[in-house]
Amino acid sequence: MEQHIISGIDELRFRIEKLSAGSVFVLVDEHTREYCLPLLEGVTDPVENVYILEIQSGEAQKTIYSCEKIWTELSEKGADRKSLLINLGGGVICDIGGFAGSTFKRGMRYINIPTTLLAMADAAIGGKCGVDLAGLKNEVGLFGKPEFIFIHSDFLKTLPDRELLSGFAEVVKIALTSSAGFWKKLINLNPTEITGWKSIIDEAVNLKQSITDLDPFESGPRKLLNFGHTIGHAVESQFLSEGKLILHGEAIAFGLIAEARLSTLYSGLSDTEYAAIENYVKLTFNIPEILPEQVSGILDFMKHDKKNVNGQMNFTLLKQIGEGCWDIKVREEELFQII
């Protein structure tokens, strides 16, 4: 079970000191270096050797080439397995930092400090880490284990609304698959007007953690967390392949609606609950418009999804709001029509 600190900077400083690392490496991008690193002033004071590693922001940087840059800098600066890597950033930093740390010298210690809502509610939790390959999301990766995860909602004050909404899509996903009560709370909220995020993040993290603790390697119930992602990841990959800007949560919001619609055909979701999901997601998120000529490309990306078995696409769908099911096979012609 992962350890979570949802508290103050003093606790973080104490935990880092307790690890007795001879050197600390802080992985950032240009944004977290400017806006988030200053909020951690003093936390590494007990460590003699502290280095900043920087990669460019954006999903396009989540590649093995960026990992090679990180590995090379770690090696040149004398990192060893008892050193500590701090991943300070959003989903890309947590994913690539966890992968780089888990593989350097067959595994060095690392912690995640998520700075976006997306990373706090999803990417930093559960131990998944990896990189994209040839436009395919998270095609290469592993299950890593951070020493702990520091979740500090003050970082959210540094985010523009678009980034905040992107992360909120993952919060909605966990509610739809795991808690009808949490869903009822969320549908009364406008995420851009929320000032106290701690209770929302707590509930999202606890729901996800209960699932990942039960099924750490995604052989069963953890597949619930893929709802909205089979289509959503393919939409994201298609847009990125065309050089079009799209945030992860925007693609996932599209996936939530599309896979909810599939749920009415395959897993018993009622039309009433589907309409409630569609209305809320469309009102809350910036939904990408899909052109007819993009659909075949999206379907091609879906055929590479990690959940597929023997060429058959497997989906996580909803029985009802708050209850999902997994390994549901869907016909391609219906996918085309729904997308």
C-alpha positions as CSV (number, residue, x, y, z in Angstrom):
1,M,0.0,0.0,0.0
2,E,1.3,3.4,-0.9
3,Q,1.8,6.0,1.7
4,H,0.1,9.4,1.3
5,I,0.9,12.6,3.0
6,I,-2.0,15.0,2.7
7,S,-0.6,17.7,5.0
8,G,2.0,20.4,5.3
9,I,5.5,21.1,4.1
10,D,7.0,20.4,7.5
11,E,5.9,16.8,7.3
12,L,7.4,16.5,3.9
13,R,10.7,17.8,5.1
14,F,10.7,15.3,8.0
15,R,9.9,12.4,5.6
16,I,12.7,13.3,3.2
17,E,15.2,13.7,6.1
18,K,14.1,10.3,7.4
19,L,15.1,8.7,4.1
20,S,18.7,9.7,4.7
21,A,19.5,10.1,1.0
22,G,23.0,11.2,0.2
23,S,21.7,13.1,-2.8
24,V,18.4,14.3,-4.1
25,F,17.3,14.9,-7.7
26,V,14.2,17.0,-8.4
27,L,12.6,16.3,-11.7
28,V,10.7,19.4,-13.0
29,D,9.4,20.9,-16.3
30,E,9.7,24.6,-17.0
31,H,6.4,25.4,-15.4
32,T,6.8,23.5,-12.2
33,R,10.3,24.9,-11.9
34,E,8.9,28.4,-12.0
35,Y,5.7,28.1,-10.1
36,C,5.9,25.0,-7.8
37,L,9.5,24.6,-6.8
38,P,9.5,27.8,-4.8
39,L,6.6,26.4,-2.7
40,L,9.0,23.6,-1.5
41,E,11.7,26.0,-0.3
42,G,13.6,24.3,2.6
43,V,12.3,20.8,2.2
44,T,15.7,19.4,1.0
45,D,17.8,21.5,3.4
46,P,18.9,18.4,5.4
47,V,20.4,16.9,2.2
48,E,23.9,18.0,1.2
49,N,23.7,17.3,-2.6
50,V,20.5,18.5,-4.4
51,Y,20.2,18.7,-8.2
52,I,17.5,19.9,-10.5
53,L,16.7,17.8,-13.6
54,E,14.4,19.5,-16.2
55,I,12.5,18.3,-19.2
56,Q,10.1,20.2,-21.4
57,S,6.4,20.1,-20.5
58,G,3.8,18.2,-22.5
59,E,2.7,14.8,-23.5
60,A,5.1,14.9,-26.5
61,Q,8.0,14.7,-24.1
62,K,6.8,11.4,-22.5
63,T,9.2,9.3,-24.6
64,I,12.2,7.0,-24.0
65,Y,14.4,9.8,-25.3
66,S,13.4,11.9,-22.3
67,C,14.1,9.0,-20.0
68,E,17.6,8.6,-21.6
69,K,18.2,12.3,-20.8
70,I,17.1,11.7,-17.1
71,W,19.2,8.5,-16.8
72,T,22.3,10.2,-18.3
73,E,22.1,13.1,-15.9
74,L,21.5,10.8,-12.9
75,S,24.6,8.8,-13.9
76,E,26.8,11.8,-14.5
77,K,25.9,13.4,-11.2
78,G,26.6,10.2,-9.3
79,A,23.2,9.0,-8.4
80,D,22.9,5.6,-6.7
81,R,20.1,3.3,-5.5
82,K,20.0,5.1,-2.2
83,S,19.6,8.5,-3.8
84,L,16.1,10.0,-4.0
85,L,14.3,11.2,-7.1
86,I,11.5,13.7,-6.5
87,N,9.0,13.9,-9.3
88,L,7.5,17.4,-9.0
89,G,4.8,18.0,-11.7
90,G,1.7,16.7,-13.4
91,G,0.9,13.4,-15.0
92,V,3.8,13.4,-17.5
93,I,6.4,14.1,-14.8
94,C,5.0,11.5,-12.4
95,D,4.7,8.9,-15.2
96,I,8.1,9.4,-16.7
97,G,9.9,10.1,-13.4
98,G,8.5,6.9,-11.9
99,F,9.6,4.9,-14.9
100,A,13.1,6.5,-15.0
101,G,13.5,6.0,-11.2
102,S,12.2,2.4,-11.2
103,T,14.6,1.4,-14.0
104,F,17.8,3.4,-13.1
105,K,20.3,0.9,-11.6
106,R,17.3,-1.5,-11.5
107,G,15.5,0.8,-9.2
108,M,16.3,3.9,-7.2
109,R,14.0,5.5,-4.5
110,Y,11.5,8.1,-5.7
111,I,8.6,10.1,-4.4
112,N,5.8,11.8,-6.3
113,I,4.7,15.3,-5.6
114,P,1.8,15.9,-8.0
115,T,1.1,19.5,-8.8
116,T,-2.0,19.2,-11.0
117,L,-5.5,17.8,-10.2
118,L,-5.0,15.2,-12.8
119,A,-1.9,13.9,-11.1
120,M,-3.3,14.2,-7.6
121,A,-6.4,12.3,-8.4
122,D,-5.0,9.7,-10.8
123,A,-1.5,9.7,-12.4
124,A,0.5,9.8,-9.2
125,I,-1.6,7.1,-7.5
126,G,-1.4,3.4,-8.0
127,G,2.2,2.9,-9.2
128,K,1.7,2.9,-12.9
129,C,4.5,4.6,-14.8
130,G,5.8,4.6,-18.3
131,V,6.3,6.4,-21.6
132,D,4.5,6.6,-25.0
133,L,5.8,4.9,-28.1
134,A,5.1,5.8,-31.7
135,G,2.1,7.9,-30.6
136,L,0.6,5.1,-28.5
137,K,-0.2,6.1,-24.9
138,N,1.8,4.4,-22.1
139,E,2.9,1.6,-24.5
140,V,6.1,0.9,-22.5
141,G,6.0,0.9,-18.7
142,L,5.8,-0.9,-15.4
143,F,4.3,-0.9,-11.9
144,G,6.6,1.1,-9.7
145,K,6.4,1.9,-6.0
146,P,7.2,5.4,-4.7
147,E,8.4,5.8,-1.2
148,F,5.4,8.1,-0.6
149,I,3.2,10.6,-2.4
150,F,2.9,14.2,-1.1
151,I,-0.5,15.7,-2.0
152,H,-0.7,19.4,-1.3
153,S,-3.7,21.2,-2.7
154,D,-2.0,24.6,-2.7
155,F,-0.3,23.7,-5.9
156,L,-3.7,23.9,-7.6
157,K,-3.6,27.6,-7.2
158,T,-0.9,27.7,-9.9
159,L,-3.1,26.1,-12.6
160,P,-5.2,27.7,-15.3
161,D,-8.8,26.7,-15.5
162,R,-8.3,24.5,-18.5
163,E,-5.7,22.4,-16.7
164,L,-7.9,22.2,-13.6
165,L,-10.9,21.0,-15.7
166,S,-8.6,18.4,-17.4
167,G,-7.9,16.8,-14.0
168,F,-11.5,17.0,-12.9
169,A,-12.4,14.5,-15.6
170,E,-10.4,11.9,-13.7
171,V,-12.3,12.7,-10.5
172,V,-15.6,12.3,-12.4
173,K,-14.4,8.9,-13.8
174,I,-13.6,7.5,-10.3
175,A,-17.1,8.6,-9.1
176,L,-18.9,7.0,-12.1
177,T,-17.1,3.7,-11.6
178,S,-17.0,3.5,-7.8
179,S,-19.3,5.7,-5.9
180,A,-22.8,7.0,-6.8
181,G,-22.6,9.1,-3.6
182,F,-19.5,10.9,-4.8
183,W,-21.1,11.4,-8.2
184,K,-24.1,13.1,-6.5
185,K,-21.7,15.5,-4.8
186,L,-19.8,16.3,-8.0
187,I,-22.8,17.1,-10.2
188,N,-23.6,20.1,-7.9
189,L,-20.1,21.6,-8.3
190,N,-18.5,23.9,-10.8
191,P,-14.9,22.9,-10.6
192,T,-13.6,26.4,-11.6
193,E,-15.3,27.8,-8.6
194,I,-14.1,25.3,-6.0
195,T,-11.8,26.9,-3.4
196,G,-11.5,24.0,-0.9
197,W,-10.2,21.0,-2.9
198,K,-8.9,18.9,0.0
199,S,-12.0,16.9,0.7
200,I,-12.6,16.2,-3.0
201,I,-9.1,15.0,-3.5
202,D,-9.2,12.9,-0.4
203,E,-12.3,11.1,-1.6
204,A,-11.0,10.5,-5.1
205,V,-7.6,9.2,-3.8
206,N,-9.2,6.9,-1.2
207,L,-11.5,5.4,-3.8
208,K,-8.7,4.8,-6.3
209,Q,-6.4,3.5,-3.5
210,S,-9.0,1.0,-2.3
211,I,-9.1,-0.4,-5.9
212,T,-5.4,-0.5,-6.5
213,D,-4.7,-2.0,-3.1
214,L,-7.1,-4.8,-4.0
215,D,-5.7,-5.4,-7.4
216,P,-2.2,-3.8,-7.8
217,F,-1.4,-5.3,-11.2
218,E,-4.7,-4.8,-13.0
219,S,-5.9,-8.4,-13.3
220,G,-9.4,-7.6,-12.3
221,P,-11.1,-4.8,-10.4
222,R,-8.4,-2.2,-11.2
223,K,-9.7,-2.4,-14.8
224,L,-12.6,-0.2,-13.5
225,L,-10.2,2.7,-13.7
226,N,-10.0,2.4,-17.5
227,F,-13.5,3.6,-18.0
228,G,-13.5,6.4,-20.6
229,H,-9.9,5.7,-21.5
230,T,-10.1,3.2,-24.3
231,I,-11.7,5.7,-26.6
232,G,-10.3,8.7,-24.7
233,H,-6.7,7.6,-25.1
234,A,-7.3,6.9,-28.8
235,V,-8.7,10.4,-29.3
236,E,-5.8,11.9,-27.5
237,S,-3.3,9.9,-29.7
238,Q,-5.1,10.9,-32.9
239,F,-5.0,14.6,-32.0
240,L,-1.4,14.5,-31.0
241,S,-0.5,12.7,-34.2
242,E,-2.1,15.6,-36.1
243,G,-0.1,18.1,-34.0
244,K,-3.3,19.4,-32.4
245,L,-3.4,20.6,-28.8
246,I,-5.6,18.5,-26.6
247,L,-5.4,17.9,-22.9
248,H,-5.7,14.4,-21.4
249,G,-8.8,15.2,-19.5
250,E,-10.5,16.7,-22.6
251,A,-10.0,13.4,-24.5
252,I,-11.2,11.4,-21.4
253,A,-14.3,13.6,-21.2
254,F,-15.2,12.6,-24.7
255,G,-14.4,9.0,-23.8
256,L,-16.7,9.1,-20.7
257,I,-19.7,10.1,-22.9
258,A,-18.9,7.6,-25.7
259,E,-18.3,4.7,-23.3
260,A,-21.4,5.5,-21.3
261,R,-23.3,5.3,-24.5
262,L,-21.7,1.9,-25.2
263,S,-22.8,0.9,-21.6
264,T,-26.5,1.4,-22.6
265,L,-25.9,-1.2,-25.3
266,Y,-23.7,-3.8,-23.6
267,S,-23.9,-3.5,-19.8
268,G,-27.4,-2.3,-18.8
269,L,-26.8,1.4,-18.1
270,S,-30.2,3.1,-18.2
271,D,-31.0,5.8,-20.7
272,T,-31.8,8.1,-17.8
273,E,-28.4,7.7,-16.2
274,Y,-26.7,8.0,-19.6
275,A,-28.5,11.3,-20.2
276,A,-27.4,12.5,-16.8
277,I,-23.7,11.7,-17.6
278,E,-23.9,13.2,-21.1
279,N,-25.5,16.4,-19.9
280,Y,-23.1,17.0,-17.0
281,V,-19.9,16.1,-19.0
282,K,-20.9,18.4,-21.9
283,L,-21.8,21.3,-19.5
284,T,-18.6,20.9,-17.5
285,F,-15.8,20.1,-20.0
286,N,-14.3,21.3,-23.2
287,I,-15.3,18.3,-25.4
288,P,-13.2,17.9,-28.6
289,E,-15.1,17.8,-31.9
290,I,-14.4,14.6,-33.9
291,L,-14.5,14.9,-37.7
292,P,-15.6,11.9,-39.8
293,E,-12.2,11.6,-41.3
294,Q,-10.6,11.2,-37.9
295,V,-12.7,8.1,-36.9
296,S,-10.7,5.5,-38.7
297,G,-7.5,6.8,-37.2
298,I,-9.0,6.7,-33.7
299,L,-10.1,3.1,-34.3
300,D,-6.6,2.2,-35.4
301,F,-5.2,3.6,-32.2
302,M,-7.8,1.6,-30.2
303,K,-6.6,-1.6,-31.7
304,H,-3.3,-1.1,-29.9
305,D,-4.9,-0.7,-26.5
306,K,-3.2,-2.7,-23.7
307,K,-6.5,-4.2,-22.6
308,N,-7.0,-6.0,-25.9
309,V,-6.6,-9.7,-26.1
310,N,-6.1,-11.7,-29.3
311,G,-7.1,-8.7,-31.4
312,Q,-10.4,-8.2,-29.6
313,M,-11.1,-4.8,-28.0
314,N,-12.1,-5.0,-24.3
315,F,-13.9,-2.2,-22.6
316,T,-14.7,-1.1,-19.0
317,L,-18.3,-0.1,-19.0
318,L,-21.0,0.9,-16.5
319,K,-23.8,-1.2,-15.1
320,Q,-25.1,1.9,-13.3
321,I,-23.6,5.0,-12.0
322,G,-21.2,3.9,-9.3
323,E,-20.8,0.3,-10.5
324,G,-18.7,-0.8,-13.5
325,C,-17.7,-4.0,-15.2
326,W,-14.7,-4.9,-17.3
327,D,-13.6,-7.1,-20.2
328,I,-16.6,-6.3,-22.3
329,K,-16.2,-7.0,-26.0
330,V,-17.6,-4.4,-28.4
331,R,-18.3,-4.6,-32.1
332,E,-16.3,-2.2,-34.3
333,E,-19.2,-1.0,-36.4
334,E,-20.9,0.2,-33.2
335,L,-17.8,2.0,-32.1
336,F,-17.6,3.8,-35.5
337,Q,-21.1,5.0,-35.2
338,I,-20.9,6.2,-31.6
339,I,-17.6,8.0,-32.1
